[in-house]
Every structure is written in C-alpha cells, then in structure tokens.
Amino acid sequence: MSAVRFRLLAAAATVPVLVAALGACGYGSDAKKNTAANVAPKGAKIDGLDQVKIGLFGNTTHATPLIGLQKGLFQKELGGTEVKSSIFNAGPAEIEALNSGAIDIGWIGPSPSINGWVKSHGKSLKIISGSASGGVSLVVNPKKIKSLDDLKGKTIATPQLGNTQDVALLNYLADKGYKVDATSGKGDVTIQRTDNKVTPTAFEQGSIDGAWVPEPTASKLVAAGGKSILDEKKLWKNGKFVITNVIVSQSFLKEHPKVVEAVLRGSVKTNAWIRSNPVDAREALNAKLADPKIAGKALPANVIDPAFKNVDITDDPLAATLQEEADHAVKAGLLTKPDLKGIYDLTLLNKVLKAEGRPQVDDAGLGSK
C-alpha cells in the first residue's frame, strides 16, 4: 500500500478518522445500548458466540439497522447469538469502538470508513455491504439565500469538520470557484461545523444561513421554514452515492464469518422488507427513533415522511462513489490520495444475495488483494 499522509485536523489524533475531535460522540460510558425488539435470542449460538455487537446512528440514513432491530430481523438470523447495539452520534467514535472491540460490525459513512482504513494501513476494517444512498440536502433560509448563486458571504453548517457532508460542501464550493480554507472554514463562504442536534436551533436563531446535512436534519430545517435548494443526488451519476455502508473488524470477520454472514442476511432481508412495505417500514423506523435509548421521541409526520422518502435503501455499496468521495477529500486538502485497494470484501454479501435470488454487487476494483 502506498504511503498516505493525512493532514491532521485536530490535536491529539488518537483515532483513525478524518477528524479527531470526539465531542458529543456517545462512546464509552455514554454509549447507548439496547437489544433487538420483539425477538429474543433462541436456538443454537452461531460459532458458539454469545453475542455480536453492532454500531449505528439514530437517524434515517441508518434505516436498515434501526428497522432490522425494531422488527427483530437480525435476531431471527442469529438464533441464540444475541445482537446488541450501540448508538453513536459521529463516525470517529464508532471507528474507535470498532478498533477497541467495543463493537464488531458497524453502519457508518464513507469518510470515517476511508480514514479508518488508511490510518490502520488497511488492517482494521473491511467494508462488507452497502446500506443507504442519498438523503443529503442543502437547506437554506429563503429570506437570506434565494438560489445557489447567493452563497457568497453566507454561513453554511455541516455536521463535523472532515465528515462526509463537510467534504461534499467543500468540493461543491471549490467547483463553483469559491475559496474556503478547509480547516478553519473561513473564506468566500463560511462553513460552520455544528452537531446535527444543534443545527435546527442554530438555524431558527439565525446564526447560520443554511446547512448541508443528512436526513432527518434536512427535513427538520424545511419544517422550520427552510428551503431545500440542492439535493446532493443531483451531483452524482444516476443520483446514487454511498451515504451509509457496513464495516466489520477484520479480526472478527476472520474469527466469526458465519456470524457476519448472518448479520448480512439480516441486513439484506431487512432491506427487502423495507422495499416491499414502505409505509410499515417508515412506522417501524419512527418507533425505533422514539426509543429513549436512541432519539427519545418520534418525528412528526412533516419530518419523518420526507426524511424517509429521501433515503434510498440499497445492498450495493456503490464502491465507485467511495473512491470519488475520497478524491473530493483530496481536492479539499483534507488528505493526500489514499490507496483503497482491498478496502472491500463483498464475498459474504454476494453469497447472501445469490441465495436470496438478488443480483450480486461489484467492488469497483477495490476488493481484497
């Protein structure tokens, strides 16, 4: 693997992420844990393993694991091996948890996946499946920003320095000729890194003029009077780009491939159920979000409906777009060009897809060496 040098964006970079800041991450003693609803562990344990620990976020771009847990679809595939989940607010914390063994498998965005791979020299994780595409929009205050030509001098929020949406906004602004310092966020357009939980309040108070954010934050802003002036899907070929994929610890994959296969079977079956039952799936998602261990309350109809609709559920990891997202980060000055060869291992996913009578997926030449 060629040498790769990251420009560290925060001091004390101790975890394999584009951004080392771990504020409000929900990791360690603050991590929220819960077991699958409705279905208890029953039957033989796979590989004799007592439990498998998965990580995810409590938002609609992680609909697959949230709905799969709510409906007990993962537990059904795992038999007597209990599925336990930890909820995270940011990718850096989930990568740290994977590296420490606090979780075995995680649903996570592309940027932390890339960073975890690079910082570990290709030894910490593998991407083993896709999960979601799209679900990201630029939402603005229509009184301050009438169109995409009105961004100069305005303040736009992203969830975190160096995260997937931050990279996307930096790339978009560069393409439009705006000059912005990637680290400070200062320039022709000011980028203000703001936790998704805080963004709606900042928007209503007028401290930001808009935000490039995932669902359901985007729909929350629209419900608060904002206007979506750009769906990120429009910037990608065929409107597809990875927003959530599935990663696994390489050691866990090697030691417990049957458990990983069972989790992937649960993921594929959950996605099929979502596609066949969109109304019930939306209700299941909102019910899971209402869990006090996750978001604590259900979303109103004018938020959950568009938020769920704007996310495309997929088994395909959309591997070609991962390379493109890495290239965007290079262009923004957040990293030097990484060697992603080997980051994917889709062997078990394709085995599951074949058994389910679904098309197999491609790793875009970034599969195991």
Helices and strands as residue ranges (DSSP letters): G 28-30, E 32-35, G 46-48, E 51-57, G 60-62, H 63-70, H 73-78, E 82-88, H 91-100, E 105-108, H 110-119, E 125-134, E 136-140, G 148-150, E 155-158, H 164-175, E 190-193, H 199-205, E 210-214, H 217-223, E 227-231, G 232-235, G 237-239, E 242-249, H 250-255, H 257-276, H 278-289, H 301-309, E 311-313, H 319-332, H 347-355
